[in-house]
Each structure stands twice: as structure tokens, then as C-alpha cells.
């Protein structure tokens, strides 16, 4: 994972595999957002994208074949937190916001375009977030449980108690995932165990469940389509990673019945058309679905094995394309589906590591600790000091994800001295994002044996130049920041456009770059010895965050405990009777 400290312009050109990277560090290149460039207004067929994220919903419209974004509208979706660590959203608010964003975005179309130019739409969504609804009324039975919700910690313990050696990786060879609160299966199990309306709907076989893409398609098609794509299905912990089918063993383990679940489809095909009269998209084909991080992988043109991207948001999501054969990680990474571009197309796999707290750490410094006026000022404040002053910040607010998977970890700030200031802490928060990313890159290198020569970067937080430079210095590889900060909509737009029957685009693995995408380049400025010393201290800090959150044994009378205790009198009677019989025989 190391690179030379200085690189020539020729080296940089080869590392980008394309002509669209500037020949020097982006510290000398002012950031230029793609929408600031002049957009071609030549008549083209259009592709729309519903982009449903953790905090916002949006609709964007792209031209083809160059995929210029010509209209967009976004709106926020409130986050509901009934208890610490619990995160929910109103599923009806999500779908209503989808309809609203579509209407407003279409009114923003340039005069040379109109709604009838839309050839297809694609959907990209926050993954693992789970919705249950009534198939008769079409109404949610409970709020959507968001992907980073940790209420299922106890559910995890219940599942582990029934597994040999309580091994959290017991099902990993089947689904590519560890048993963790992160995934949809645990959320479904919790809903069934704790929400009476869900239990009742399950008994009456009118309960439907899915990730957000399924919920959106169900509504757009008035309940005629209950589907998901392979990328979202691979995040449920219910799909066999090789057969791409719901696995009966996993279904039994998590108390999920097949009739509840959507049909699994490829990421790029015509699934059906919009039939809901409430939507202005009525009659338009739905032809692409991707989980948001997989859409970002395609949007970064990571279509060759070994190519890796990191999306810097409230959390970080690092995906490495590993080709047509799954690799089951032994180091805490997830094996997931990168994409499957058609029913007959090969499935492409990825290794993934998630950083739970990235931008959230800066938000915590702003809103909770109040030592950072605004998240957008993190670069300015952190830049006032040359180093962290040996301060390390482990933001394990809800535990640690890959490669540790420690739900008992909690956050800490360590290394404080009398000379430490808020500037050191803010810089340490930025470095924590980079160290967590390196944790995952190290594992990916060991698992896949691909030697990374670069890291593609995107996401709102990637606009922070200091963060990108720290990442290059921490990982020891050049960082190439896409000037499309959010390539998720871009990626699924191409996916929807290339579906058979739409045929407005074709992915070409021989293509080395996108004509209209530019990159800013950040080169490492640290030595290998410096990186080793700093990374070693980070690992020591992480170890100190372990085993902090633990619960005393529950006194709640569970069904299993009741059955065990209820069996004691009968068992005791049998044992005493048998002993008396043996004693009498001896006489």
C-alpha cells in the first residue's frame, strides 16, 4: 500500500488510467463542481434517478449518452430517535418526498427538454434500512428502521446463543456477512418479536418487508411489483451470496417467511413501468436499481478487479471490486454484490468495509461538544496546527464496524496534555476518518491480494482538502477525488440507461475514463516510517476502546428460560424416581 513520496506527471497520468486528472496535487487546483460547467443543450433522451439517502430524498435528471445532470431537487427526511441508538424514519414521508422531488425537478428542466423525453428511471437507496408494510392497505406497520440503528444488539445475542461457539461469522460462508445489528435480517426479527401489528400481519400473511428500493417500487407500481435487486438483497443477511436466492436456513434463523420478501432481480433490466396515477412519472419504465454505495462504485468507474473507492459522508463506505468470484473475508470485511448488469450478465462481487462514524464525529464536535462552530470550518480550524499533538480520537459512538466488529467499543479521546487545544482535537477527528479507512484498506489488500496504487474518493466530506491530504499521507497512496462529489445518482443513471430495451448506454470494461469526469489529485507527503509510527499508535488507541459497553445479565423471563424452568419439576421427579428404583433393585 506504499507509494513513492514524489511522483512525476507521467506517473500520475498512469495512475489515473485516463486523461482527466490534473498533473499536480489538487492543492493547486480549485475545486470545480460538475454543475458549474457549461451543459450541452442538444436534444437527447433523458434518464431520471430517485436517490433516497439516509437524510435526504432527491430526483435528478440526466442527458444521455454523456450524463449531464440538467435538473435536480432534494428534500430532507427527518430522523426519529425514540431512544439513544435508535434511528427511524417515517416511510410515508419518504415516498411522499419522492413524489414531491420528481414534480419539482421536472419543472426545473431547461426549455429544450420536457417530461416526455424521460426514457427510464433508476433507483438508488440507503441500504439495510428496513420497512414492513401491510400488503392489503399498503401502509407501513412501523417506522423504517435505519441502517445504523443498534436496537437489535440483544437480538444478536439471542441468535448467537443458538449457534455453535456463539460464532458471529457462522453464516458468513453463506451470505458474506457477520451477525450484526447492521443488517436487515436482525431488524426484521426485532420487528416481528416486538411490534404486535407486525406479528399479526405475519400470521395473516399480509406482511411485506423490504429495503427502501422495494418500498419505492411497490408504491410506484401500486403493489404490482415486490422486487429488490441483488445489491440490496446482499445486505439483508438472507440471500445466498453465490446462488443469489433467499436461503431457507437463514430465513428460519431469523423467523422470516418467503412470502414476506421481494423477488430478487438484476441491477439493470426493465422491471415494469410506473402505474401510480399520483406520480408524474406514470408510464415510464423502471430499469435500474442499485444500493447507494454500489452505485457510487459504478459512478467512479471501478469496473475492474482491484479498483477501490471510498465515499466520505457521515460514515465512510469503502468498496473494492473483486471480480466474478466471491472472497469470504477472515478479517472482518463484508462480501457483497457490486452489481449485475442484466439477467444474463455475470455477477460482480466486492469487498466492503464500513466506517460508522466519519462526518458524524465532526457533527458531534459541533452540536454536542461545541468546539467546532460549523462542520464546514473543520479544515480551517484543523489547519491551524501542524499535527494533532499526539492526540487520537476513536469515534466508536455505537461500536466499531470493520475490521473489528466490536459493538462493545465506545468512543475515546486519548493523548491529551496541558498543551492540547480544540484545534488538536478537531484535527484528530479528521485523522480518525483516515485511520479507519486505512484499517479497511489493509484488510482488503491482505484478502484480495490486489496492490492498491490509488484510492478514488467522493462524498460531501471529500471537499475537505486537508482531509484528502491526510488520507493520502495516512494510507500512503494517491487519492483521486471525483469532482462529482456524489456519483451515486450518476452511477445508477448509467445502470438504468444500459438496460436491455432502453439501450442508451453500454458499460465497456476497456474504457479507462469518463469523458466528462475530472479528478483532483492528492499525493502522499509522509515517509513509510512516519506512517508506521502513527498507525501503530492509532491501533493502541482502538484497543483501549474495547469492552466498554456491556450489559448485566437480563432478568427478563424469556420464553426459552420459562420452558427450561418449567421442565425442572418433572425432570427432578423422574430423576428421584429412577434413583429409588435403582436403590430398591440393589436390595
C-alpha positions in Angstrom: 0.0 0.0 0.0 3.0 2.3 -0.2 3.9 4.6 -3.0 6.9 6.8 -3.7 7.0 10.1 -1.9 7.2 12.1 -5.1 5.6 11.3 -8.5 6.2 12.6 -11.9 3.4 13.9 -14.1 3.8 10.7 -16.2 3.3 8.6 -13.1 0.1 10.5 -12.2 -1.3 10.0 -15.7 -0.7 6.3 -15.5 -2.3 6.0 -12.0 -5.5 7.7 -13.2 -5.8 5.4 -16.2 -7.2 8.4 -18.0 -6.6 11.9 -19.3 -8.9 13.7 -17.0 -6.7 14.1 -13.9 -4.7 17.3 -13.4 -0.9 16.7 -13.5 -0.3 18.0 -9.9 -1.6 18.0 -6.4 -5.2 19.3 -6.2 -3.9 21.8 -3.6 -3.1 23.8 -6.7 -6.5 23.0 -8.4 -9.5 24.9 -7.2 -12.4 22.6 -6.7 -14.9 22.8 -9.6 -18.3 21.2 -9.1 -19.6 19.5 -12.2 -22.8 21.6 -12.2 -20.6 24.7 -12.6 -19.6 23.6 -16.1 -21.5 24.5 -19.2 -24.1 21.9 -20.0 -24.8 20.8 -23.6 -28.4 21.5 -24.5 -28.5 19.3 -27.6 -31.7 17.2 -27.6 -31.1 13.8 -26.0 -33.2 11.1 -24.3 -33.2 11.6 -20.6 -32.9 9.3 -17.6 -34.3 10.1 -14.1 -32.9 8.9 -10.8 -34.7 8.6 -7.5 -31.9 9.0 -4.9 -33.0 8.1 -1.4 -30.3 8.6 1.2 -30.0 8.5 4.9 -31.1 12.1 5.4 -32.5 13.3 2.1 -34.5 12.2 -0.9 -33.8 13.6 -4.4 -34.7 13.2 -8.0 -32.1 14.0 -10.7 -32.4 14.1 -14.5 -29.5 13.2 -16.8 -29.0 13.5 -20.5 -27.6 10.6 -22.5 -25.1 9.5 -23.6 -22.9 11.9 -21.6 -25.0 12.0 -18.5 -25.0 15.7 -17.8 -27.2 16.5 -14.8 -29.7 19.1 -16.0 -32.2 19.2 -13.2 -32.4 18.1 -9.6 -34.4 18.7 -6.4 -33.7 17.3 -2.9 -35.6 17.5 0.3 -34.7 16.3 3.8 -36.3 13.3 5.6 -36.4 13.8 9.4 -34.7 11.2 11.6 -36.6 9.9 14.5 -34.7 8.8 17.6 -37.1 7.4 20.3 -34.2 6.1 22.4 -30.4 6.5 22.3 -29.0 4.5 19.4 -32.4 4.0 17.9 -32.9 5.6 14.4 -36.2 5.6 12.5 -37.9 7.3 9.6 -41.5 7.6 8.5 -41.8 5.5 5.4 -44.8 7.6 4.2 -42.8 10.7 4.4 -40.1 9.1 2.3 -42.5 8.1 -0.5 -44.3 11.4 -0.4 -41.0 13.3 -0.6 -40.1 11.1 -3.6 -43.2 12.2 -5.5 -42.6 15.9 -4.5 -39.0 15.8 -5.7 -40.0 14.4 -9.0 -42.6 17.1 -9.6 -40.2 19.9 -8.7 -37.2 18.6 -10.6 -39.3 18.3 -13.8 -40.3 21.9 -13.5 -36.6 22.8 -13.5 -35.9 21.2 -16.9 -34.4 23.6 -19.4 -36.7 24.8 -22.1 -35.3 22.4 -24.7 -36.4 19.4 -22.7 -39.7 18.1 -21.4 -41.0 15.3 -19.2 -41.8 13.1 -22.3 -38.1 12.9 -23.0 -37.6 10.7 -20.0 -36.9 7.2 -21.3 -36.4 5.4 -18.0 -35.8 5.9 -14.3 -33.4 4.3 -11.8 -33.5 4.0 -8.1 -30.6 4.2 -5.6 -31.1 4.0 -1.9 -29.7 3.7 1.6 -29.1 0.1 2.2 -30.1 -2.2 5.1 -32.8 0.3 6.2 -35.9 -1.9 6.6 -39.6 -1.2 6.0 -42.5 -3.5 6.9 -46.0 -2.8 5.5 -49.5 -4.2 5.1 -50.0 -5.7 1.6 -53.7 -5.0 1.8 -53.7 -1.4 2.9 -50.2 -0.5 1.6 -49.5 1.3 4.9 -46.3 0.9 7.0 -46.7 -1.3 10.1 -43.9 0.6 11.8 -41.4 3.3 11.1 -38.5 2.3 8.8 -35.6 1.2 11.0 -32.4 2.9 9.7 -29.3 1.0 8.8 -27.2 2.4 11.7 -29.8 1.6 14.4 -28.4 -0.6 17.2 -31.6 -1.7 19.0 -31.0 -5.2 17.8 -27.9 -5.8 20.0 -30.0 -8.1 22.2 -31.4 -9.8 19.2 -27.9 -10.5 18.1 -27.2 -12.1 21.4 -30.3 -14.3 21.1 -29.3 -15.5 17.7 -25.7 -16.1 18.8 -26.9 -18.1 21.8 -28.3 -20.8 19.4 -25.1 -21.0 17.3 -22.1 -23.3 17.9 -19.4 -21.4 19.8 -21.5 -18.3 19.5 -19.6 -17.5 16.3 -20.7 -14.3 14.7 -19.3 -15.4 11.4 -21.2 -18.7 11.4 -23.3 -17.8 8.4 -20.6 -15.8 6.6 -19.8 -18.6 4.0 -23.5 -18.4 3.0 -24.3 -14.7 2.9 -20.9 -13.0 3.2 -21.9 -11.1 6.4 -21.3 -11.4 10.1 -24.2 -11.5 12.5 -24.5 -7.8 13.3 -27.2 -5.2 14.1 -26.2 -3.6 10.9 -28.2 -5.9 8.6 -31.9 -6.2 7.7 -32.5 -9.7 9.0 -31.9 -8.6 12.6 -34.2 -5.7 12.1 -37.0 -7.9 10.7 -36.6 -10.3 13.6 -36.8 -7.4 16.1 -40.0 -6.1 14.4 -41.6 -9.5 14.5 -40.7 -10.0 18.2 -41.6 -6.6 19.4 -44.3 -5.0 17.3 -47.8 -6.6 17.7 -49.1 -5.2 14.4 -46.2 -6.9 12.6 -46.8 -10.2 14.3 -50.5 -10.1 13.5 -49.8 -9.2 9.8 -47.3 -12.1 9.6 -49.9 -14.6 11.0 -52.4 -13.3 8.5 -49.8 -13.5 5.6 -50.2 -9.8 4.6 -46.9 -8.6 5.9 -44.4 -7.4 3.3 -40.9 -6.4 4.1 -38.1 -4.9 2.1 -35.3 -2.3 1.9 -36.2 1.2 0.7 -35.9 0.3 -3.0 -38.7 -2.3 -2.6 -40.9 0.2 -0.8 -40.5 2.8 -3.5 -41.1 0.3 -6.3 -44.2 -1.1 -4.5 -45.7 2.4 -4.3 -44.8 3.4 -7.9 -46.4 0.3 -9.2 -49.4 0.3 -6.9 -48.3 -3.0 -5.3 -48.0 -5.0 -8.5 -44.2 -5.3 -8.1 -42.5 -6.5 -4.9 -38.8 -6.7 -6.0 -35.3 -5.8 -5.0 -32.0 -6.0 -6.8 -29.1 -8.2 -5.9 -27.0 -5.4 -4.4 -29.7 -4.6 -1.8 -30.6 -8.3 -1.3 -27.0 -9.0 -0.4 -27.3 -6.6 2.5 -30.2 -8.3 4.2 -28.2 -11.3 5.5 -30.9 -13.5 4.0 -29.5 -14.1 0.5 -27.1 -16.8 -0.5 -24.1 -14.9 -1.9 -23.5 -17.4 -4.7 -27.0 -18.6 -5.8 -28.5 -15.1 -5.4 -31.6 -16.7 -3.8 -33.2 -16.3 -0.4 -31.6 -19.0 1.7 -34.0 -21.3 3.7 -31.6 -21.8 6.6 -31.2 -18.0 7.1 -34.9 -17.5 6.8 -35.6 -20.0 9.6 -32.9 -18.5 11.7 -34.4 -15.0 11.6 -38.1 -16.1 11.5 -38.7 -14.7 8.1 -41.1 -16.3 5.6 -40.6 -16.3 1.9 -44.0 -14.7 1.1 -42.8 -11.6 3.0 -39.8 -11.0 0.8 -39.4 -9.3 -2.6 -38.3 -11.1 -5.7 -34.6 -10.8 -6.4 -33.7 -9.2 -9.8 -30.6 -8.0 -11.5 -29.4 -4.4 -11.2 -30.2 -3.4 -14.8 -33.4 -4.5 -16.5 -36.9 -3.3 -17.3 -38.8 -4.3 -14.2 -42.0 -2.7 -15.2 -43.5 0.8 -15.6 -44.8 3.4 -13.1 -48.6 2.8 -12.8 -49.4 5.1 -9.8 -51.6 7.9 -11.1 -50.3 10.2 -8.3 -46.9 10.3 -9.9 -46.0 12.4 -12.9 -43.7 9.5 -13.9 -46.8 7.5 -14.9 -46.0 5.1 -17.8 -42.2 5.4 -17.6 -40.1 2.3 -17.3 -38.1 1.5 -14.1 -34.9 -0.1 -15.4 -32.2 0.2 -12.7 -31.8 -0.4 -9.0 -28.5 -0.2 -7.0 -27.7 0.2 -3.4 -26.1 3.7 -3.0 -22.6 2.5 -2.4 -22.7 0.1 -5.3 -24.0 3.0 -7.4 -21.1 5.1 -6.3 -18.7 2.3 -7.3 -20.0 2.3 -10.8 -20.1 6.1 -10.8 -16.4 6.1 -10.0 -15.7 3.7 -13.0 -14.4 1.0 -10.6 -15.3 -1.8 -13.0 -12.0 -3.7 -12.9 -10.9 -6.0 -10.1 -8.8 -4.1 -7.6 -10.3 -0.7 -8.2 -11.4 0.8 -4.9 -13.4 3.8 -3.8 -14.3 5.5 -0.5 -17.4 7.6 0.0 -16.8 10.2 2.7 -20.1 11.1 4.4 -21.5 10.9 7.9 -20.0 7.4 7.7 -17.5 6.0 5.2 -18.0 3.2 2.8 -15.0 1.6 1.1 -15.7 -0.9 -1.7 -13.1 -2.9 -3.7 -14.2 -4.6 -7.0 -13.0 -8.2 -6.7 -14.5 -9.6 -10.0 -16.6 -12.7 -10.6 -15.6 -14.8 -7.6 -16.6 -14.0 -4.0 -13.9 -13.8 -1.3 -15.2 -14.7 2.1 -13.2 -12.4 4.4 -11.5 -13.7 7.6 -10.6 -10.1 8.7 -13.9 -8.6 9.3 -14.8 -7.3 5.8 -18.1 -7.9 4.1 -18.6 -9.8 0.9 -21.2 -8.1 -1.1 -22.6 -7.9 -4.7 -21.1 -4.9 -6.6 -23.6 -5.2 -9.5 -25.2 -7.5 -12.0 -25.9 -5.5 -15.2 -28.7 -7.6 -16.6 -30.4 -11.0 -16.0 -27.9 -12.8 -18.2 -24.9 -10.7 -17.1 -22.2 -12.1 -14.7 -22.5 -11.1 -11.1 -19.6 -8.9 -9.9 -18.5 -9.0 -6.3 -16.9 -6.5 -3.9 -15.3 -6.5 -0.6 -16.6 -3.7 1.7 -15.7 -2.1 4.9 -17.8 0.5 6.6 -16.7 3.3 8.9 -19.7 4.0 11.1 -18.6 7.5 12.3 -16.8 9.8 9.9 -18.6 13.1 9.4 -20.7 12.3 12.5 -17.6 12.9 14.5 -17.4 16.4 13.2 -21.1 16.9 13.8 -20.6 15.7 17.4 -17.9 18.3 17.9 -20.2 21.0 16.5 -23.5 20.2 18.2 -22.6 18.3 21.3 -19.2 19.4 22.5 -19.4 22.7 20.7 -15.8 23.2 20.0 -16.4 23.4 16.2 -18.6 26.3 15.1 -19.6 24.5 11.8 -18.6 21.2 10.2 -17.7 23.2 7.1 -15.0 25.0 9.1 -13.2 21.8 10.2 -10.5 22.3 7.6 -9.8 25.9 8.7 -9.6 25.0 12.4 -7.6 21.8 12.0 -5.2 23.6 9.7 -4.1 26.0 12.4 -1.9 23.3 14.0 0.7 21.2 12.0 -0.2 17.9 13.9 -2.6 16.6 16.4 -0.1 17.0 19.2 -0.2 13.2 19.7 -4.0 13.3 20.3 -6.0 10.4 19.0 -9.8 10.3 18.6 -11.6 6.9 18.3 -15.2 7.8 17.4 -16.8 4.5 18.4 -20.1 6.1 19.4 -22.1 3.0 18.5 -19.3 0.4 18.4 -16.8 -0.3 15.7 -17.5 -1.8 12.3 -15.0 -3.5 10.0 -12.4 -4.8 10.7 -13.2 -5.0 14.4 -17.0 -5.6 14.6 -16.9 -4.7 18.3 -20.4 -3.5 19.4 -18.9 -3.1 23.0 -16.5 -0.4 21.9 -17.1 3.2 22.8 -15.5 6.5 21.8 -12.5 8.0 23.4 -10.1 10.9 23.0 -6.6 10.0 24.3 -3.2 11.6 24.4 -4.4 14.9 25.9 -1.8 17.1 27.6 -1.8 20.6 29.1 -0.9 21.9 25.7 -3.8 20.3 23.8 -6.4 22.6 22.3 -9.6 22.2 20.4 -7.7 22.5 17.2 -5.7 19.4 18.0 -9.0 17.5 18.8 -10.6 18.7 15.5 -7.5 17.6 13.5 -7.6 14.2 15.4 -11.2 13.8 14.3 -10.2 14.2 10.7 -7.3 11.8 11.2 -9.7 9.2 12.7 -11.5 9.1 9.4 -8.3 8.4 7.6 -7.1 5.8 10.1 -10.4 3.9 10.0 -10.1 3.9 6.2 -6.6 2.6 6.3 -7.8 -0.2 8.7 -10.1 -1.4 5.9 -7.6 -0.9 3.0 -5.1 -3.0 4.9 -7.6 -5.8 5.2 -8.6 -5.5 1.6 -5.0 -5.8 0.4 -4.5 -8.9 2.6 -7.8 -10.6 1.5 -7.8 -9.8 -2.2 -4.0 -9.6 -2.8 -4.6 -6.6 -5.1 -1.9 -4.0 -4.6 -3.7 -0.6 -4.5 -2.0 2.2 -6.5 -4.7 4.7 -5.7 -7.9 5.4 -3.9 -10.9 7.0 -5.5 -12.8 9.5 -3.2 -16.2 11.0 -3.3 -18.9 12.2 -0.9 -19.6 15.6 0.6 -16.8 15.3 3.1 -14.3 14.8 0.4 -14.5 18.5 -0.5 -12.2 19.0 2.6 -8.8 19.3 1.1 -7.0 18.8 4.4 -8.9 15.5 4.9 -7.9 14.3 1.5 -4.3 15.1 2.0 -4.3 13.4 5.4 -5.8 10.4 3.8 -3.0 10.2 1.2 -0.5 10.6 4.0 -2.1 8.0 6.2 -2.7 5.3 3.6 0.5 6.0 1.6 -1.3 6.0 -1.8 -2.5 8.9 -4.1 -6.1 9.9 -3.5 -8.2 10.9 -6.6 -11.2 12.9 -5.7 -14.0 12.9 -8.2 -15.3 16.4 -9.0 -18.8 14.8 -8.8 -19.0 14.7 -5.0 -22.0 12.4 -5.1 -21.7 9.9 -8.0 -24.5 7.6 -6.7 -27.2 9.1 -9.0 -24.7 9.2 -11.9 -23.9 5.5 -11.4 -27.5 4.3 -11.3 -28.4 6.6 -14.3 -25.9 4.7 -16.4 -27.2 1.4 -15.0 -30.8 2.3 -15.9 -29.8 3.6 -19.3 -27.9 0.5 -20.3 -30.7 -1.9 -19.5 -31.8 -4.1 -22.4 -34.8 -2.4 -24.1 -33.6 1.0 -23.1 -30.2 0.7 -24.8 -28.9 4.3 -24.3 -25.5 3.4 -22.9 -23.2 0.4 -22.6 -20.5 -0.2 -19.9 -17.2 -1.0 -21.5 -14.6 -2.6 -19.3 -11.9 -1.5 -21.7 -12.9 2.2 -21.2 -10.3 3.9 -18.9 -12.2 7.0 -18.0 -15.4 9.0 -18.4 -15.1 11.9 -20.8 -16.9 14.4 -18.5 -15.4 13.4 -15.1 -12.4 15.2 -13.7 -10.3 14.3 -10.6 -8.3 16.3 -8.1 -5.0 14.5 -7.0 -3.5 14.3 -3.5 -0.1 12.7 -3.2 1.5 11.2 -0.1 4.0 13.5 1.7 4.9 11.2 4.6 7.6 8.5 4.8 6.9 4.9 5.4 8.4 5.1 8.9 6.2 8.1 9.8 3.1 6.2 8.7 4.0 3.1 10.6 4.6 5.0 13.8 1.3 7.0 13.6 -0.7 4.0 12.6 0.7 1.9 15.4 -0.5 4.4 18.0 -3.9 4.5 16.4 -4.2 0.7 16.8 -3.2 1.1 20.5 -5.9 3.7 21.0 -8.6 1.5 19.3 -7.7 -1.4 21.6 -8.4 0.9 24.6 -12.0 1.5 23.4 -12.9 -2.2 23.6 -15.1 -3.9 26.3 -16.5 -0.6 27.5 -20.2 -1.1 26.8 -21.6 -4.3 28.4 -25.0 -5.2 30.0 -25.6 -7.2 33.1 -27.4 -10.5 32.5 -31.1 -9.9 31.8 -33.7 -10.9 34.5 -36.4 -10.9 31.9 -38.4 -14.1 31.8 -37.9 -15.1 28.1 -39.8 -18.0 26.5 -36.7 -20.2 26.4 -36.0 -19.5 30.1 -39.6 -20.2 31.1 -39.6 -23.5 29.2 -36.3 -24.5 30.9 -37.5 -23.7 34.4 -40.9 -25.3 33.8 -39.2 -28.5 32.9 -37.3 -28.7 36.2 -40.1 -30.2 38.5 -40.8 -33.0 36.0 -37.2 -33.7 35.4 -36.5 -33.8 39.2 -39.4 -36.2 39.8 -38.1 -38.5 37.1 -34.5 -38.4 38.5 -35.6 -39.2 42.1 -38.0 -42.0 40.9 -35.2 -43.6 38.9 -32.7 -43.4 41.8 -35.3 -45.0 44.2 -35.9 -47.8 41.6 -32.1 -48.5 41.3 -31.8 -48.5 45.1 -34.6 -51.0 45.5 -33.1 -53.3 42.9 -29.9 -53.5 44.9 -31.8 -54.8 47.9 
